[in-house]
Amino acid sequence: MYLRNTRNLRMAMATGIILLVAIPVRADNNHAVADMDYDETILKFYASQSENVSFLTEMKCSNLSYLEMNAHIRKGDMVNYYQSDDSRDFEIRTESYYRFNERLILSGAISYGMDKGNNMSGSVFINPEYTPFDIVEVDKSNAGVKRREWYSLGGKAGYSLNSRISLGASLEYAVENYAKFKDLRHQNSMMDLNLSFGGKYKITDNVTLGSAYVYRRNIQRVSFNIYGNTDRQYTSLISFGGFYGRSELFGESGYTSNALPLFTQTNGGALQLLWETTGMKWFNEFGYYKDNGQFGTGSSTSITYSNHNSTVLEYKSKLIIEKPRISHVLELNVFSKSLENNENSYKESTDANGVSQIVYYGSNKVGEKEWKGVDITYSILSGKGIRRSEWSAGIDAGYYSRLVKASQYPFYRKQDINTVHAGLFARKNWFKKKNIYTMLIKGGYSTGWGNMNEDGTYTVVSENQKVPVSLDNLLVQEYDYNIASQVKLCVSLGYERGISEKLSLYSSVDFSFLTALNTSMKGKKHFVCGLSAGVKF
């Protein structure tokens, strides 16, 4: 039942917020909290994106925490196939950095949020972009309201054994419930766990090496049901890529017949190299991760429909140069992921005791996917250290590609999508006694190219050969959404007032507008209006 764990998780979140709020209030900050900006503090920390939490011990900042509520309204037809053209969301979030002493520093974050989207059908999965396959509703006239509720809890700890050796550990746990409230109804209950352990060793005053082990576990348990007219037939597409696969009627045996988990487990590691001199820090991280999982419970008495595995390579780099009056930050992120999905061949039988047994005869490769991406961001800020800058500006650019090959032997479909983007941003702070006024302006452009679908066969087929199902309307929508030339503009206005040295209140309002310059979609625009308010301490 949707939101069945709401009461317990809300109580856990409330307890966590009280702890996060109560602990840092004892802190003896060297700077007034209004003089510091949370995002800038994270930006100026060289290892902010690292999987190795032991580097957290090197974070040079006063204790800083915030508690914030934010809400958004989103409207417009320029959306992907699994998104809503009319949605609202709300979130409450708190984060904290607290240094107990010279050796130990802690960080924690808790969030709770929910959103509601109208006119939604599309995928049953959360973030279907990176799933091994997709389950998509065929009849778009069944679109209805979808709701998503999420909770997350995370903690990090870094401890210095001495001046050269540090250890660290982090734990992040998230739960999401995602449900559609019109037949064919679905519910997706997701659990996501991220765990890492790491250490670092300072070889010389200029060079530090580190390593970390990373474990991740993600489960999306999906189920389907009908509460209305049971005489009507509902069909889903089991898409192995590019909206190409086979159709499945609800009520028949298959992917939608029972509540089943899409399970993925990740093991991997990362190596870090830090080079530092006076006024300069250059941090590098190389990551390697292996995923494996299945769709099904994996037990001998229930069907495991498919197995998947993938390999991920990552490189993260951050260069920080601090001058007396100016700070420079250059960030680079590169990743590559390749995935293979194999569907099992099986026979289901019942033994003399009435127990169902599954016998597997092998598997067929039904999906291959490959993602690649690179992002680079340059930021320049006035001043140095942890004090809030008077102004900042920057530029970002990136490239993303996705290759897909879906197979239903002897047929296949290939798809190729490439996108590039570039943007500019600038922020100005005005300090008026205890009041701080902020304006942020962002602008960006993106475009893409590729091959929407290339269908073929591995061998000669007969006229009576059953052709795979293709959902062409969603194929066109997703491809057009990705490759259409788009212009985006965002304006944010903020206000903050210092109540005391250890307490300030803030609020902001932001507007963003996106328009597509060339698209076959029914709408070319998308608007977002957001409002946030919070307290820093």
N, C-alpha and C positions, 0 to 999 in steps of 0.2 A: 504494500500500500504506500502511495506517495507520501513522503514526509513522515514515514513511520518512526524515524529516529530523531525527529525534530526536537522533542522535549529534552532528551538526554544530551544531545549535542549542543543545544542552546545553553543548558546548565554548565556544561564543560567549558564552553566559550566564555560565559560570564565569569566563571571562576578564573580562567586564564587571564582575562582582561584585568580583573581586580589585582592579580599578582603582578602583571606587567606594569600596571599603573602604580601600585603601592611601592614596589622595590625601588624604582629610580627616583622617587620623590625624596629619598634620603641623600641623593647625590649632592656632592659639593662641586657644582659646575664652576668653571673658571670664567665662562662667558654667559651672558644673558641668552636664554634660549631663542629670543626673538632675533638675535644677531646671527643665528645659524640657520641654514637651510638644509633640510634633511636630504633632499635629492643631490644637492651640491656636495654634501659631506660624503655620500656614497660615491659620487662621480670622481672625487679627488682621492679615493682610496684605490690603490693600484690593483688589489686582489679582490675587488668587489664581486666579480663574476666567477671566481675560482671555486672548484669543487673541494679544494683543500682549505679547511677552516682553520688550520694551525696558523695561517698567515694573518688571521684576525687579531692576533696579539700585537701586530705592528700598526694597528689602526690608531692614528693620532687624533683623537677627538674627545671632547667632553661627553658626559653621559647625555643621551638625547632620546626622547620618546615622543610619540604622538598617538592620538586617538582621533579618528576621522570618520565621518559619514559622507557618502556621496551618492548621487542619483543621476541617471541619464534618461533622456527621451530620444529615440532614434526613429527616423522616418525616411522613406524613399525606396524606390524600386531597384536601385543599383546595389544589389546584394547577391551573395552566392546562393546556391540551391538549398543549402541547409540553414540559411539565415532568414530573419523576419524583416518585412518591409515596414513593420510598425511594432516597436518593442519598447519596454521600460525596464530599468534595472535599479537596484538599490544595494549598497554594501556598507558595512561598518567594519573598520579595520584598525588595528593597533600594531605598532612595531616599536622596538626598543633596543638600544645599545647601552650596556652598563658595564663599566670596569670596576670590579671589586677591589683589585689591587694591581700592583705592577705586573703580576704573573697571570692573572685570570681576567678574561673579558667574556661576557655573555651577550647573546642577541636572541630575540624572540619575536614572533609575529603570529597574530591570530586574525582571522577574518571570517565573516559570515555575510552571505549575499544571496539575492534571488533576482531572477528576471522573468518577464512574461512576454512572449512574442505571439502576435496574431498572424493568421494566414500562413501557417507553417506546415510543411509535410517533410519531404526530403529524407535525410538520414536518421536512423535510430541511434547512431553513435554520437558521443561527444568528441569534437575535433576529428571528424572523419578524414581529414586530409592525410593523416599518417597511419590509418588503420590498414591492415592487410587486405581487407575487402570491405564492402559496404552493403547494408540492407536498406533499400530505398523504396518508398511507397510509389506505386505505378500511377495511380489515379490522383492527379493533382486537385481534383474537385473535393477530395477528402481532407484538404488542408484545414487546420483548426488551430486552437490555442495550444501552445507548448509552454511549460514552466520548468525552470531549472533553479535548484537551490544548492548552495555549496557551503562547505565549512573547511577551513584549513587551520592547521596548527604546526608551527615550526620552531625549532630551537637550535642554537649553535653555541659551542663553547670552545675557546682557545686558551691553552695553558702553556706558559713558558717554563721549561725545566731549568734552564739557565740562559745566559745571554746568547747562546748559539742554537739551542734545540727547543722546538715547540711542538706540541701535539694539539690535535683538534678533532671534533666530532660534530656531526649535524644530523638532525632528524626532521623530516617534513612529512606531514600526514594530511591528506585531503579526502573528503567524501563529497560526492555530488549525486543528486537525484534529478533525473531529467525525464519528463513525461509529456505525452500528448493526450489531450482530453476530447478527442473525437475519433470515432471508429475509422480505420483500424487503430486502436489505441496501443501505445507502447510505453514501457517504463524501462529506464536504464539506471541502475544503481552502480556508481563507480567508486572504487577505492584506489587511491594512489599513494604509494609509500616511497620515500627517497631517504637513503641512509648512506653516510660517508664517514670514513675515518682517514686521517692524514697526519703527516708530520713534515717538518722542514728542518734543514740544517744549514747554518750560516758558515760557509767555508772560509770566506774572507770578508773584509769589510765591504767589498763590492759585489760578491757573488753569494746567492742563496739557492739551494736546491730543495725541492720538495716532491712528495708523491702522495697519492691518495687512492683508496679503494672506494668504489661506488657500487651500491646495490639499489635497484629500483624494482618495484612490483606494481603492476597496474591491472585491475580487474574491472571490466564493464559487463555487468550481468543484465541481459536484455530479456524482456518477455513481452508478449502480445496478447491482446484480448479484445472482445467485442461486448459492448453493453447495450447496443441499440438493436437494429434489425438484424437478426441472426440469419435471415434467409438470403441476405445479400452476400456476394462473393467479394473478397478483398485479396488483391494480388500484390506481392512484393517482388522487386528485382534483387537477386543476389548478384551484385556487381563485383567482378574481380578486377575492375579497372576500366576507366573510360565508359562507365554505364553499360557494360557489356557482360553478359552472363546468361542466367536463366531465370524465368519467372517461377514463383512459388505461390500456390493458393493457400491462404490461411485455413487451417483445419486439417491439412494433409501433413504427412510426416516430412520433416525437413528443418531448415534453419529457424523457422518461426513457430514451430509446433510446441516447443517447451521453453522454459526459462533456462538460458544457457549463458555461461561466462565466456567472454573474450579475454583470455589471460595472456599477459606478457611479462616476462622476467628479464631483468638486465643485470649483467655483471660486467664490470669494467674498471679501468684505472686511468689516472692522469698523472703526468709529470710536469713539474713547474721549474722554471728558471727565472730568477730575478737578478737583474743587473742594476746597481745603483751607484750614483756618485753624488756629489754635492748639488742639490737642486734638480736632480733627475732620477727617475725610477722607470725601468722598463721591465714589465712582467710578461712572461710567456707561459702558456699552458697547452700541452698536447694530450688529447684524450682519445681513448680507444674503448669501445663498448660493444658487447655482443648481446643481442636480444633473441629470445626463443619463447614460444608459447603455442597456444592452441585455442580453437573455438569448440568448447565442450568441457566436461568435467574431468576427462582423462580416466574415468573409472571403467571397469570391464563390463558394467551393466548398463551403460548409457553411451550414446554415440559421440565420438570426437570427430567432428566434421572436417576439420582442417588443422594443419600445423604450419607455423610460420617461423622464420628466423631472419635476422638482419644484422648488419655490421654498420657501426657509426664511427666516423673519424671526425675529430674536432680540433681546431686550433683557435686559441683566444690570446689576444695581445693587447696590452694597454701601456702606453707611454705617457708619462707625466713629467712636464718640465715647469718648474716654478722659478719665475724671476721676481725681483723685488716688487713689481707693480702689476705683473701679468702672469697668469697660469695657463698652460697649454695641456690639453688632454687629447690623445689620439687613440682610438679604439678600433680593433680589427677582429672580426669573427668569421671563421670559415668552417663549413661543415660539409660532410658527404655521408649519405645513408643509402644503402642498398638492401632491398627486402625481397624475399622469396616466399610464396604461399603455395602450399601443396594440399590438395583435397584428397581425403582418404576414400578408398573403395572398401566397402564392408558388406557384411551380411548379418542380419539380426535374426536370432532364433530364441526359442524358449525351451529350457530343459524340462526334465520330468517333474521337477519341483516347482515349476512355474516361474523360474527365475530367468529373466532376459539375459542373453549372452550376445556379445558383439565379436565377430570374427573379421579381422582386417586382411585384405588381400594385396595391399600396396597403396600407392598414392600417385596422383597426377599433378604436375605443375600447372597451376591455373592463374598465377599472377606473379609478375616481376615488376618492381618499382625501384626507381632511383631518384634521389633528391640531391641537389647540390646548391650551395648558397654562399655568398660572401657579402659582408656588410662592413662599411668603414665610416666612422664618425669622427669629426674633428671639432673640438670645443675650445673656445678661448674665453677666459674669465678675468675680470679685473681683480687685483689683489692677490694674496697668497694665504696659505694656512686655512683654518676652518671657518673663518668669519665669512658671512654672506657677501657675495660680490655685489657691486653697484650695477654692473651690467655683464652680460654674457651673450655669446653668439656662436654660431657654428654651421657646419654643412655635413650632410650625410648622403651616402650613395650605396647602392647594392645591386646584386644580381642573384636571381633564383631560377632554377630549372627543375623540371620534373619529367621523367621518362616513365611511361607505363606500357606494359605488354600484358594483355589479358588473353587467356587461352581457354577454349572449350573445344578440345581436339575433335576434328582437324582444323577448326577455325581459330583465328586470332585477331586481335585488334591492337594496334600501336598508337600511342599518343605522345606528343612532344610539346611541352609548354615552357617558354622562357620569358622572364620579365626582368626589367631594370627599373630602378627608381632613383630619384635624387631630390634633395630638399634643403631648405635653409631655415634657420630659426634664430630668434633674437629675443632677449629678455632684458628688461630694465626695472630696477628697484629704486623707488624714491623714499628716502628716510626723513620723516617729519617727527622729531622727538620720539615718542613711544609708538608712532604709527609708521607702517611700511606699506607702500602701494606698489603693486607689481603689474606689469603688462608683458605678456608673452605672445609673440606672433610666429606662426609656422606656415610654410608653404612648400608644396611638393608636387612632383610630376612623375608619373609612371606610365610605362607602355610595355607591350609584349609582342611576341610572335611565336610561331610554332606550326604544328600539324594537328588539327582537331582529331582526326581519325584516319588510320590507314588499315583497312580490313583486308584479310587474305586467308589463305589456307596453307597448311603444311604439306598437303598432298591433294591429288585429284579427288573430288567428291562427286557423289551421285546426285541426281535430281531429287531423290527422296530423302536426302540427308537433312536432318533437322537443323535449322540455322539458329544460332544463339539469339537471345532477345537483346535489343538495343533500345534504351530510353533516350530518344534523340532530342527531346525538348530540354532535358536537363544536361545532356551533353553539350548542346549549344550554349545554354545559360552559363555553365561553369567555365567553358573555354572563353566565351566572350568577356566574362567578368575578369578573368585573369589577364587577357592580352589587350583589352581596350585601353586606349590612351586616356589617362585620368589626371585631373588637376584637383588638388586638395588644399584648402586654406583653413587655418585654425587661429582663433583669437581667444586669449584667456586674460581675465582681469582678476586680481587678487588683492586682499587687504588683510593685514595682520596688526594686532595691537599687543604690546607687551604689558601684561598685568603686573608682573614682578620679574625679578631676575630669573626665576625658575618656572615661570608660567606665561604663556601667551595664547591668544585666541586668533583664529584665522578663518577666512572664507574665500571662495573663488567661484567665478562663473565662467564657463567656456562655451564657445560655439565653433562648430566645424562644418564645412560644406565641401562636398565632393561632387564633381560632375565629370561625366565621360564625354569625350570629344567625338568618338566614333564607336557606336555599339548598335547591335540589332535587338538589344533587350527593350522591353516595353517602357522602361524608365531609365533616365540617364543621371539622376541626382540622388544624393543621400545627405540628410541633415542629422546632426547630433547636437543636443543642448545638454550641458551638464552643470551641476551645482554641488559644491562640497563645503563642509564646515568642520572645524576640528579644534583641538587643543594640543599644544606642545608643552612638554615639561621635562 
